[in-house]
């Protein structure tokens, strides 16, 4: 579970406000938000990004774990040429030119 602190009034604005329907919360209270499931990218669940890459993406939160090239080349092994990183959805993942593919179903561990 992620824990988030409810916004505190600053002047006439509320900074960092979280709106939860039907829940009476006050400034400074802590709220536990559900955490997205985690997924690890494997050969069985890997989906390669296709070309052309998306230029505009939808705003739906359906987290994916993407494989992104690190652009690092090693002289002495072992070293990772890729890393797994979470994106809010598959479109946002493949819009990053360094991402080679993803696994849907949750965020990276």
N, CA, C and O atoms as a GROMACS GRO file, in nm:
protein
  436
    1UNK      N    1   0.083  -0.119   0.000
    1UNK     CA    2   0.000   0.000   0.000
    1UNK      C    3   0.088   0.124   0.000
    1UNK      O    4   0.187   0.131   0.072
    2UNK      N    5   0.050   0.221  -0.081
    2UNK     CA    6   0.117   0.350  -0.080
    2UNK      C    7   0.046   0.438   0.019
    2UNK      O    8  -0.077   0.432   0.031
    3UNK      N    9   0.120   0.522   0.089
    3UNK     CA   10   0.061   0.614   0.185
    3UNK      C   11   0.084   0.754   0.134
    3UNK      O   12   0.197   0.789   0.099
    4UNK      N   13  -0.021   0.835   0.131
    4UNK     CA   14  -0.012   0.970   0.080
    4UNK      C   15  -0.068   1.065   0.183
    4UNK      O   16  -0.170   1.036   0.245
    5UNK      N   17  -0.003   1.179   0.203
    5UNK     CA   18  -0.050   1.279   0.296
    5UNK      C   19  -0.142   1.376   0.222
    5UNK      O   20  -0.108   1.423   0.113
    6UNK      N   21  -0.257   1.404   0.282
    6UNK     CA   22  -0.354   1.495   0.222
    6UNK      C   23  -0.298   1.636   0.225
    6UNK      O   24  -0.232   1.676   0.322
    7UNK      N   25  -0.324   1.713   0.119
    7UNK     CA   26  -0.271   1.848   0.102
    7UNK      C   27  -0.305   1.942   0.216
    7UNK      O   28  -0.408   1.928   0.283
    8UNK      N   29  -0.218   2.037   0.237
    8UNK     CA   30  -0.233   2.138   0.340
    8UNK      C   31  -0.256   2.272   0.272
    8UNK      O   32  -0.185   2.305   0.177
    9UNK      N   33  -0.356   2.351   0.319
    9UNK     CA   34  -0.382   2.480   0.255
    9UNK      C   35  -0.261   2.572   0.259
    9UNK      O   36  -0.195   2.584   0.362
   10UNK      N   37  -0.231   2.635   0.147
   10UNK     CA   38  -0.123   2.732   0.136
   10UNK      C   39  -0.182   2.855   0.069
   10UNK      O   40  -0.207   2.853  -0.051
   11UNK      N   41  -0.203   2.961   0.145
   11UNK     CA   42  -0.267   3.079   0.090
   11UNK      C   43  -0.409   3.043   0.050
   11UNK      O   44  -0.486   2.992   0.132
   12UNK      N   45  -0.445   3.070  -0.075
   12UNK     CA   46  -0.580   3.038  -0.122
   12UNK      C   47  -0.582   2.907  -0.200
   12UNK      O   48  -0.687   2.868  -0.251
   13UNK      N   49  -0.468   2.838  -0.209
   13UNK     CA   50  -0.461   2.714  -0.287
   13UNK      C   51  -0.441   2.594  -0.196
   13UNK      O   52  -0.389   2.607  -0.085
   14UNK      N   53  -0.482   2.479  -0.244
   14UNK     CA   54  -0.456   2.353  -0.174
   14UNK      C   55  -0.346   2.282  -0.252
   14UNK      O   56  -0.359   2.260  -0.372
   15UNK      N   57  -0.238   2.248  -0.184
   15UNK     CA   58  -0.124   2.184  -0.248
   15UNK      C   59  -0.133   2.034  -0.224
   15UNK      O   60  -0.147   1.989  -0.110
   16UNK      N   61  -0.123   1.956  -0.333
   16UNK     CA   62  -0.120   1.810  -0.322
   16UNK      C   63  -0.252   1.749  -0.275
   16UNK      O   64  -0.249   1.647  -0.207
   17UNK      N   65  -0.365   1.806  -0.309
   17UNK     CA   66  -0.495   1.757  -0.263
   17UNK      C   67  -0.532   1.627  -0.332
   17UNK      O   68  -0.511   1.611  -0.452
   18UNK      N   69  -0.585   1.534  -0.255
   18UNK     CA   70  -0.634   1.408  -0.309
   18UNK      C   71  -0.785   1.406  -0.290
   18UNK      O   72  -0.833   1.429  -0.179
   19UNK      N   73  -0.860   1.380  -0.396
   19UNK     CA   74  -1.004   1.375  -0.388
   19UNK      C   75  -1.049   1.231  -0.386
   19UNK      O   76  -1.028   1.157  -0.482
   20UNK      N   77  -1.112   1.190  -0.277
   20UNK     CA   78  -1.165   1.055  -0.265
   20UNK      C   79  -1.315   1.067  -0.240
   20UNK      O   80  -1.357   1.125  -0.139
   21UNK      N   81  -1.395   1.013  -0.330
   21UNK     CA   82  -1.541   1.026  -0.321
   21UNK      C   83  -1.594   0.961  -0.194
   21UNK      O   84  -1.560   0.847  -0.162
   22UNK      N   85  -1.677   1.034  -0.122
   22UNK     CA   86  -1.745   0.980  -0.005
   22UNK      C   87  -1.659   0.962   0.117
   22UNK      O   88  -1.704   0.901   0.214
   23UNK      N   89  -1.538   1.013   0.117
   23UNK     CA   90  -1.450   0.997   0.231
   23UNK      C   91  -1.423   1.134   0.290
   23UNK      O   92  -1.373   1.222   0.221
   24UNK      N   93  -1.456   1.153   0.417
   24UNK     CA   94  -1.432   1.281   0.483
   24UNK      C   95  -1.291   1.286   0.538
   24UNK      O   96  -1.263   1.227   0.642
   25UNK      N   97  -1.202   1.354   0.470
   25UNK     CA   98  -1.063   1.364   0.512
   25UNK      C   99  -1.028   1.510   0.540
   25UNK      O  100  -1.087   1.602   0.483
   26UNK      N  101  -0.934   1.528   0.628
   26UNK     CA  102  -0.890   1.662   0.664
   26UNK      C  103  -0.743   1.679   0.627
   26UNK      O  104  -0.670   1.582   0.615
   27UNK      N  105  -0.701   1.805   0.609
   27UNK     CA  106  -0.562   1.834   0.573
   27UNK      C  107  -0.467   1.772   0.674
   27UNK      O  108  -0.491   1.778   0.795
   28UNK      N  109  -0.362   1.713   0.625
   28UNK     CA  110  -0.259   1.653   0.710
   28UNK      C  111  -0.283   1.507   0.742
   28UNK      O  112  -0.194   1.443   0.798
   29UNK      N  113  -0.400   1.451   0.709
   29UNK     CA  114  -0.428   1.310   0.738
   29UNK      C  115  -0.356   1.220   0.639
   29UNK      O  116  -0.332   1.260   0.525
   30UNK      N  117  -0.321   1.100   0.682
   30UNK     CA  118  -0.256   1.002   0.596
   30UNK      C  119  -0.362   0.910   0.536
   30UNK      O  120  -0.456   0.870   0.604
   31UNK      N  121  -0.346   0.877   0.407
   31UNK     CA  122  -0.439   0.791   0.337
   31UNK      C  123  -0.361   0.677   0.274
   31UNK      O  124  -0.258   0.699   0.211
   32UNK      N  125  -0.410   0.554   0.290
   32UNK     CA  126  -0.347   0.438   0.227
   32UNK      C  127  -0.414   0.415   0.093
   32UNK      O  128  -0.534   0.391   0.086
   33UNK      N  129  -0.336   0.422  -0.014
   33UNK     CA  130  -0.388   0.400  -0.149
   33UNK      C  131  -0.350   0.259  -0.194
   33UNK      O  132  -0.240   0.213  -0.165
   34UNK      N  133  -0.439   0.189  -0.265
   34UNK     CA  134  -0.405   0.055  -0.310
   34UNK      C  135  -0.289   0.058  -0.410
   34UNK      O  136  -0.279   0.149  -0.492
   35UNK      N  137  -0.203  -0.040  -0.399
   35UNK     CA  138  -0.086  -0.047  -0.487
   35UNK      C  139  -0.116  -0.138  -0.605
   35UNK      O  140  -0.181  -0.241  -0.590
   36UNK      N  141  -0.066  -0.100  -0.723
   36UNK     CA  142  -0.086  -0.180  -0.843
   36UNK      C  143  -0.010  -0.313  -0.828
   36UNK      O  144   0.093  -0.317  -0.762
   37UNK      N  145  -0.061  -0.419  -0.889
   37UNK     CA  146   0.012  -0.546  -0.886
   37UNK      C  147   0.147  -0.533  -0.957
   37UNK      O  148   0.165  -0.443  -1.040
   38UNK      N  149   0.239  -0.621  -0.926
   38UNK     CA  150   0.370  -0.617  -0.990
   38UNK      C  151   0.383  -0.733  -1.088
   38UNK      O  152   0.323  -0.839  -1.070
   39UNK      N  153   0.464  -0.710  -1.192
   39UNK     CA  154   0.488  -0.811  -1.294
   39UNK      C  155   0.634  -0.801  -1.337
   39UNK      O  156   0.689  -0.691  -1.344
   40UNK      N  157   0.695  -0.913  -1.365
   40UNK     CA  158   0.832  -0.917  -1.413
   40UNK      C  159   0.829  -0.958  -1.560
   40UNK      O  160   0.759  -1.053  -1.596
   41UNK      N  161   0.903  -0.889  -1.643
   41UNK     CA  162   0.904  -0.919  -1.787
   41UNK      C  163   0.984  -1.047  -1.810
   41UNK      O  164   1.098  -1.060  -1.766
   42UNK      N  165   0.922  -1.143  -1.880
   42UNK     CA  166   0.988  -1.268  -1.916
   42UNK      C  167   0.968  -1.291  -2.066
   42UNK      O  168   0.898  -1.214  -2.132
   43UNK      N  169   1.027  -1.394  -2.118
   43UNK     CA  170   1.010  -1.428  -2.261
   43UNK      C  171   0.865  -1.465  -2.291
   43UNK      O  172   0.819  -1.446  -2.404
   44UNK      N  173   0.792  -1.517  -2.192
   44UNK     CA  174   0.653  -1.561  -2.214
   44UNK      C  175   0.553  -1.446  -2.220
   44UNK      O  176   0.451  -1.458  -2.287
   45UNK      N  177   0.580  -1.334  -2.149
   45UNK     CA  178   0.482  -1.225  -2.146
   45UNK      C  179   0.532  -1.098  -2.216
   45UNK      O  180   0.466  -0.994  -2.208
   46UNK      N  181   0.645  -1.104  -2.282
   46UNK     CA  182   0.705  -0.988  -2.349
   46UNK      C  183   0.627  -0.952  -2.475
   46UNK      O  184   0.598  -1.038  -2.558
   47UNK      N  185   0.592  -0.822  -2.489
   47UNK     CA  186   0.526  -0.770  -2.608
   47UNK      C  187   0.617  -0.663  -2.666
   47UNK      O  188   0.643  -0.562  -2.600
   48UNK      N  189   0.664  -0.683  -2.787
   48UNK     CA  190   0.756  -0.587  -2.851
   48UNK      C  191   0.680  -0.463  -2.897
   48UNK      O  192   0.566  -0.472  -2.942
   49UNK      N  193   0.745  -0.347  -2.885
   49UNK     CA  194   0.688  -0.223  -2.936
   49UNK      C  195   0.697  -0.223  -3.089
   49UNK      O  196   0.795  -0.271  -3.146
   50UNK      N  197   0.594  -0.170  -3.151
   50UNK     CA  198   0.589  -0.167  -3.298
   50UNK      C  199   0.624  -0.028  -3.350
   50UNK      O  200   0.607   0.072  -3.279
   51UNK      N  201   0.671  -0.022  -3.472
   51UNK     CA  202   0.697   0.106  -3.539
   51UNK      C  203   0.586   0.132  -3.637
   51UNK      O  204   0.538   0.036  -3.698
   52UNK      N  205   0.542   0.252  -3.658
   52UNK     CA  206   0.592   0.375  -3.597
   52UNK      C  207   0.548   0.384  -3.450
   52UNK      O  208   0.444   0.331  -3.411
   53UNK      N  209   0.629   0.453  -3.372
   53UNK     CA  210   0.601   0.472  -3.230
   53UNK      C  211   0.488   0.572  -3.212
   53UNK      O  212   0.472   0.662  -3.295
   54UNK      N  213   0.407   0.557  -3.106
   54UNK     CA  214   0.298   0.653  -3.082
   54UNK      C  215   0.350   0.793  -3.052
   54UNK      O  216   0.452   0.809  -2.985
   55UNK      N  217   0.281   0.893  -3.103
   55UNK     CA  218   0.316   1.032  -3.076
   55UNK      C  219   0.221   1.094  -2.974
   55UNK      O  220   0.258   1.187  -2.902
   56UNK      N  221   0.098   1.043  -2.968
   56UNK     CA  222  -0.001   1.089  -2.871
   56UNK      C  223  -0.057   0.966  -2.802
   56UNK      O  224  -0.092   0.868  -2.867
   57UNK      N  225  -0.066   0.971  -2.668
   57UNK     CA  226  -0.114   0.855  -2.592
   57UNK      C  227  -0.240   0.889  -2.515
   57UNK      O  228  -0.265   1.005  -2.480
   58UNK      N  229  -0.321   0.787  -2.488
   58UNK     CA  230  -0.440   0.799  -2.407
   58UNK      C  231  -0.400   0.808  -2.260
   58UNK      O  232  -0.290   0.767  -2.223
   59UNK      N  233  -0.489   0.860  -2.177
   59UNK     CA  234  -0.462   0.879  -2.035
   59UNK      C  235  -0.537   0.777  -1.950
   59UNK      O  236  -0.619   0.814  -1.866
   60UNK      N  237  -0.510   0.650  -1.972
   60UNK     CA  238  -0.570   0.543  -1.893
   60UNK      C  239  -0.459   0.482  -1.809
   60UNK      O  240  -0.350   0.452  -1.860
   61UNK      N  241  -0.487   0.462  -1.679
   61UNK     CA  242  -0.386   0.401  -1.593
   61UNK      C  243  -0.403   0.249  -1.596
   61UNK      O  244  -0.491   0.193  -1.531
   62UNK      N  245  -0.319   0.185  -1.673
   62UNK     CA  246  -0.312   0.040  -1.684
   62UNK      C  247  -0.164   0.007  -1.686
   62UNK      O  248  -0.107  -0.019  -1.792
   63UNK      N  249  -0.098   0.007  -1.568
   63UNK     CA  250   0.048   0.000  -1.561
   63UNK      C  251   0.109  -0.122  -1.631
   63UNK      O  252   0.054  -0.232  -1.632
   64UNK      N  253   0.226  -0.097  -1.690
   64UNK     CA  254   0.304  -0.202  -1.756
   64UNK      C  255   0.447  -0.194  -1.706
   64UNK      O  256   0.492  -0.090  -1.659
   65UNK      N  257   0.516  -0.304  -1.715
   65UNK     CA  258   0.658  -0.310  -1.684
   65UNK      C  259   0.732  -0.318  -1.817
   65UNK      O  260   0.720  -0.417  -1.890
   66UNK      N  261   0.809  -0.216  -1.847
   66UNK     CA  262   0.875  -0.207  -1.978
   66UNK      C  263   1.024  -0.238  -1.967
   66UNK      O  264   1.086  -0.218  -1.863
   67UNK      N  265   1.078  -0.288  -2.077
   67UNK     CA  266   1.223  -0.312  -2.088
   67UNK      C  267   1.280  -0.197  -2.168
   67UNK      O  268   1.243  -0.176  -2.284
   68UNK      N  269   1.371  -0.122  -2.107
   68UNK     CA  270   1.429  -0.004  -2.169
   68UNK      C  271   1.580  -0.021  -2.180
   68UNK      O  272   1.645  -0.067  -2.086
   69UNK      N  273   1.636   0.016  -2.296
   69UNK     CA  274   1.780   0.011  -2.314
   69UNK      C  275   1.844   0.120  -2.229
   69UNK      O  276   1.794   0.232  -2.223
   70UNK      N  277   1.954   0.086  -2.164
   70UNK     CA  278   2.023   0.184  -2.079
   70UNK      C  279   2.125   0.265  -2.156
   70UNK      O  280   2.176   0.366  -2.106
   71UNK      N  281   2.156   0.224  -2.278
   71UNK     CA  282   2.257   0.290  -2.362
   71UNK      C  283   2.396   0.284  -2.299
   71UNK      O  284   2.485   0.361  -2.336
   72UNK      N  285   2.415   0.191  -2.205
   72UNK     CA  286   2.547   0.173  -2.142
   72UNK      C  287   2.611   0.049  -2.202
   72UNK      O  288   2.546  -0.055  -2.214
   73UNK      N  289   2.734   0.060  -2.240
   73UNK     CA  290   2.808  -0.054  -2.290
   73UNK      C  291   2.925  -0.078  -2.196
   73UNK      O  292   2.997   0.014  -2.158
   74UNK      N  293   2.942  -0.203  -2.159
   74UNK     CA  294   3.042  -0.238  -2.058
   74UNK      C  295   3.173  -0.286  -2.120
   74UNK      O  296   3.176  -0.341  -2.230
   75UNK      N  297   3.277  -0.262  -2.046
   75UNK     CA  298   3.408  -0.316  -2.083
   75UNK      C  299   3.431  -0.445  -2.005
   75UNK      O  300   3.492  -0.539  -2.055
   76UNK      N  301   3.381  -0.447  -1.880
   76UNK     CA  302   3.395  -0.564  -1.795
   76UNK      C  303   3.254  -0.615  -1.761
   76UNK      O  304   3.171  -0.538  -1.713
   77UNK      N  305   3.228  -0.742  -1.784
   77UNK     CA  306   3.097  -0.802  -1.754
   77UNK      C  307   3.091  -0.839  -1.607
   77UNK      O  308   3.198  -0.852  -1.546
   78UNK      N  309   2.979  -0.855  -1.547
   78UNK     CA  310   2.846  -0.838  -1.605
   78UNK      C  311   2.800  -0.693  -1.593
   78UNK      O  312   2.838  -0.621  -1.500
   79UNK      N  313   2.718  -0.653  -1.686
   79UNK     CA  314   2.653  -0.523  -1.676
   79UNK      C  315   2.526  -0.528  -1.757
   79UNK      O  316   2.519  -0.593  -1.861
   80UNK      N  317   2.426  -0.458  -1.709
   80UNK     CA  318   2.294  -0.464  -1.772
   80UNK      C  319   2.282  -0.362  -1.884
   80UNK      O  320   2.302  -0.242  -1.862
   81UNK      N  321   2.250  -0.409  -2.003
   81UNK     CA  322   2.228  -0.319  -2.116
   81UNK      C  323   2.082  -0.274  -2.119
   81UNK      O  324   2.047  -0.182  -2.194
   82UNK      N  325   1.997  -0.339  -2.037
   82UNK     CA  326   1.857  -0.301  -2.027
   82UNK      C  327   1.816  -0.292  -1.880
   82UNK      O  328   1.883  -0.344  -1.792
   83UNK      N  329   1.704  -0.224  -1.858
   83UNK     CA  330   1.645  -0.216  -1.725
   83UNK      C  331   1.495  -0.228  -1.737
   83UNK      O  332   1.438  -0.200  -1.843
   84UNK      N  333   1.429  -0.270  -1.630
   84UNK     CA  334   1.284  -0.278  -1.629
   84UNK      C  335   1.231  -0.161  -1.549
   84UNK      O  336   1.274  -0.137  -1.436
   85UNK      N  337   1.137  -0.086  -1.610
   85UNK     CA  338   1.084   0.034  -1.549
   85UNK      C  339   0.933   0.042  -1.574
   85UNK      O  340   0.886   0.002  -1.680
   86UNK      N  341   0.859   0.095  -1.477
   86UNK     CA  342   0.713   0.104  -1.488
   86UNK      C  343   0.670   0.227  -1.567
   86UNK      O  344   0.730   0.334  -1.557
   87UNK      N  345   0.564   0.209  -1.646
   87UNK     CA  346   0.500   0.317  -1.721
   87UNK      C  347   0.350   0.309  -1.692
   87UNK      O  348   0.300   0.202  -1.658
   88UNK      N  349   0.277   0.419  -1.705
   88UNK     CA  350   0.133   0.417  -1.674
   88UNK      C  351   0.050   0.332  -1.770
   88UNK      O  352  -0.058   0.285  -1.732
   89UNK      N  353   0.097   0.311  -1.892
   89UNK     CA  354   0.026   0.224  -1.986
   89UNK      C  355   0.119   0.186  -2.101
   89UNK      O  356   0.230   0.238  -2.112
   90UNK      N  357   0.073   0.095  -2.187
   90UNK     CA  358   0.157   0.046  -2.297
   90UNK      C  359   0.189   0.154  -2.399
   90UNK      O  360   0.298   0.153  -2.456
   91UNK      N  361   0.098   0.247  -2.422
   91UNK     CA  362   0.123   0.355  -2.518
   91UNK      C  363   0.237   0.445  -2.470
   91UNK      O  364   0.327   0.478  -2.547
   92UNK      N  365   0.231   0.484  -2.342
   92UNK     CA  366   0.339   0.567  -2.287
   92UNK      C  367   0.473   0.495  -2.288
   92UNK      O  368   0.577   0.557  -2.310
   93UNK      N  369   0.471   0.365  -2.266
   93UNK     CA  370   0.594   0.287  -2.268
   93UNK      C  371   0.655   0.288  -2.408
   93UNK      O  372   0.773   0.318  -2.423
   94UNK      N  373   0.576   0.256  -2.509
   94UNK     CA  374   0.629   0.247  -2.645
   94UNK      C  375   0.655   0.383  -2.708
   94UNK      O  376   0.723   0.391  -2.810
   95UNK      N  377   0.602   0.490  -2.651
   95UNK     CA  378   0.633   0.625  -2.700
   95UNK      C  379   0.778   0.662  -2.665
   95UNK      O  380   0.835   0.750  -2.729
   96UNK      N  381   0.836   0.596  -2.565
   96UNK     CA  382   0.976   0.619  -2.528
   96UNK      C  383   1.063   0.540  -2.627
   96UNK      O  384   1.054   0.418  -2.631
   97UNK      N  385   1.145   0.608  -2.706
   97UNK     CA  386   1.225   0.537  -2.807
   97UNK      C  387   1.326   0.437  -2.750
   97UNK      O  388   1.376   0.352  -2.824
   98UNK      N  389   1.358   0.446  -2.621
   98UNK     CA  390   1.452   0.353  -2.560
   98UNK      C  391   1.386   0.222  -2.516
   98UNK      O  392   1.454   0.125  -2.484
   99UNK      N  393   1.251   0.220  -2.513
   99UNK     CA  394   1.178   0.099  -2.471
   99UNK      C  395   1.169   0.003  -2.589
   99UNK      O  396   1.133   0.042  -2.700
  100UNK      N  397   1.204  -0.123  -2.563
  100UNK     CA  398   1.197  -0.223  -2.670
  100UNK      C  399   1.071  -0.309  -2.660
  100UNK      O  400   1.030  -0.371  -2.758
  101UNK      N  401   1.010  -0.314  -2.541
  101UNK     CA  402   0.889  -0.392  -2.522
  101UNK      C  403   0.842  -0.384  -2.378
  101UNK      O  404   0.901  -0.314  -2.296
  102UNK      N  405   0.734  -0.457  -2.347
  102UNK     CA  406   0.674  -0.448  -2.214
  102UNK      C  407   0.597  -0.574  -2.181
  102UNK      O  408   0.573  -0.659  -2.267
  103UNK      N  409   0.557  -0.585  -2.054
  103UNK     CA  410   0.466  -0.688  -2.008
  103UNK      C  411   0.353  -0.616  -1.937
  103UNK      O  412   0.379  -0.532  -1.850
  104UNK      N  413   0.229  -0.647  -1.973
  104UNK     CA  414   0.116  -0.581  -1.909
  104UNK      C  415   0.076  -0.656  -1.784
  104UNK      O  416   0.121  -0.769  -1.761
  105UNK      N  417  -0.008  -0.593  -1.703
  105UNK     CA  418  -0.056  -0.661  -1.583
  105UNK      C  419  -0.009  -0.599  -1.454
  105UNK      O  420  -0.047  -0.647  -1.347
  106UNK      N  421   0.072  -0.495  -1.460
  106UNK     CA  422   0.116  -0.430  -1.337
  106UNK      C  423   0.249  -0.359  -1.353
  106UNK      O  424   0.309  -0.357  -1.461
  107UNK      N  425   0.293  -0.300  -1.243
  107UNK     CA  426   0.420  -0.228  -1.240
  107UNK      C  427   0.536  -0.324  -1.220
  107UNK      O  428   0.517  -0.440  -1.184
  108UNK      N  429   0.656  -0.274  -1.244
  108UNK     CA  430   0.777  -0.353  -1.218
  108UNK      C  431   0.798  -0.365  -1.067
  108UNK      O  432   0.764  -0.272  -0.993
  109UNK      N  433   0.852  -0.476  -1.022
  109UNK     CA  434   0.879  -0.491  -0.878
  109UNK      C  435   0.990  -0.397  -0.832
  109UNK      O  436   1.026  -0.396  -0.714
   0.00000   0.00000   0.00000
